[in-house]
Amino acid sequence: IVKRMVAHLPVTVVVLALGIAITMVLARQRKTMWGSETVLYYKEGIARQFTGVEAGGEDNLKALPGRLKGTLLSRAPLEKIIKEFNLYQQTVQMEGLVAAVDMFRAKITFKPRSTEEFLIAFEGATPEEARDVTARLADILIEDMNERKKARAKTATDFLENEKKRADEDLE
């Protein structure tokens, strides 16, 4: 057994050295990717019973993760971010903005952690790029949430004004 082992030792050493060399070359050629993530917390403003919006309406909390993900991954805001941070320039030049948006979407992660917490992550070429793009993605969702809250607040204000007007009429 020892004679056989010694006879095959040079082949084993050569294969092992070749494997290590190939692994080192591939490791050096691979670009390092940097990840950044943030968590957003969503809280309802005015209780639904006061706004006059039915529980099965568009803004149902169960539908919130899907709506936020759709907002985050929609093409228009992603195109703005690609232009703002000059992402995927080779892809934009060779294949167009739509292909760059598809590549960008593949690097974005959106996960609901609970009904009120959402994780946003992005994988970028540099730590600064990952951080800045993740912050911008969070800003997009925050802006969307604020717009929807403003619309709900207006609905609540209109509803309460109508109720006040009706109560004043009843009082007269």
N, C-alpha and C positions, 0 to 999 in steps of 0.2 A: 504494500500500500504506500509506504514511504517512497519507494522508487518511482511509482506512478505519479505521486504528488510532485516530486522533484522534476520529473520529466515534463510535466505540464506547467510548472511554475513560470517559465518565461512567457508563455502565452497568456497566462492569467495576469501577470504584471503588465504586459503590453495592453491588454484589453482594459484593465483598470486605469492605466495612465491615459489611454485614449478617451475613456469615459469621463475622467476628471477634466481633461482638456476641453472636450466638447461642452461640458456643463459650465465651465468657466467662461468660454466664449459666448455662449447663449446668455449667461447671466449678465455679462457686460454689455451686450447688445440691447437687452431689454430695457425700456425706459421705466424709470421709477414713477409710479403713480401715487399721488397724494390725495387723501380723503379728508373731507370736512363734513361735519353734520351739525344740525341744530334741531331743537325741539320747539314747536309752537304750541301754545296753550290757547284753546278757544273757549270762551265763556259767553253764554247768552246774556244779553243786556236786560231787556224788559221781558218779564214772563209772558208766555204766549197767550195766556187767558186775558191779558190786558190789551194786547195788540189787535185782537180781532182776527188773527190768522189762525186758520184751523190746523189741528195737529197733523193732519195728513197733507199739509201744503208742501210747497216746493222746498222750503227751508227745514224740512224734517231733519233732526240730528242724525238719524240713521243714514240719510243720503249725503250728509256733509262730507265724509271722506271721499266719496266718488266725485262730488262736485269740486272739492279742492284739488284733487289729483287731476281732474280734467282742466281746471284753470291753470295749474302749474305746468302741465305738459302740452298745453295748447301751443300752436305754432307761432302766433304773433308775439307773445312775450319772450319765447325762446329765441326768435330771430333778433329781437332787440338786444338780448344779452349777448348773443354771438357777435353782433356788430359792436356793442359797447366794450367787450373785453377782447375783441379780435381773436375769437376762438376758431379753430379748425380752418385756418386760412387756405391751406392747400386744397381741402375738400371743397370749400366755397368756390375757389378758382377753377378747379377741374370738373366738379360735379354739380355745383350750384348750392344755393342756400337750403333747399329742401333736404338734400343729402346730409348737410352739416347739422340741420335740426334733428334728423334721425340719429346721427351719431351722438349728439348732445343728449337726447332723450335716453339713450342707452347708458349714459354715465350718471343719470339722476335716479335717486331712490326716494320714494315717498311711501312711508308706512304709517298707518294709524296705530298708535300705541294704546289708545283707549278712545272713548267717544269724544274726548276733549283735547287729547294730545296727539300731535303729529310730528313724525321725524322726517326731516329733509336732509339728504346727503348728496354730495357731488364728488366725483373723482377727477382731479385735475392734474396737469403736468407739473405744477409747482405748488408749494404750500400756500403761497399768497393767492394764486389763481383759485385754488380750491376754496379757500376761506372767503374771498371776495364774491365768487359766483354763488356760493351757498347763501351768503348774506343777501345777495340780490334776489335769489329765488324766494327766500323768506319774505323779503320786502314785497314781492309780487303778491304773495298770499295774504300778507297783512293788509295791503291796499285793497284787495278784493273783499276781505272780511269787513274792513271799515266801510266800504261802499255799500255792502249788503246791510250792515248795521244801520247806516244812515237811512237807507230805504225803509227798513223796518221801523226805525224811529219816526220817520215821516208818516208811515202808515198808522203807527200808534198815536201820533199827534192828531192826525186827521180823525181817527176813530174817537178819540177823547173829545175833540172839539164838537163832533157831531153828537156825541152823548151829552155834552154840556148844553148844546143848543136844544136838544130834545128835552132835557130836564128843565131848562128855562121856560120852554113852551108849556110843559106840563105844569110848572109852577104858576104861570100866568093864568 
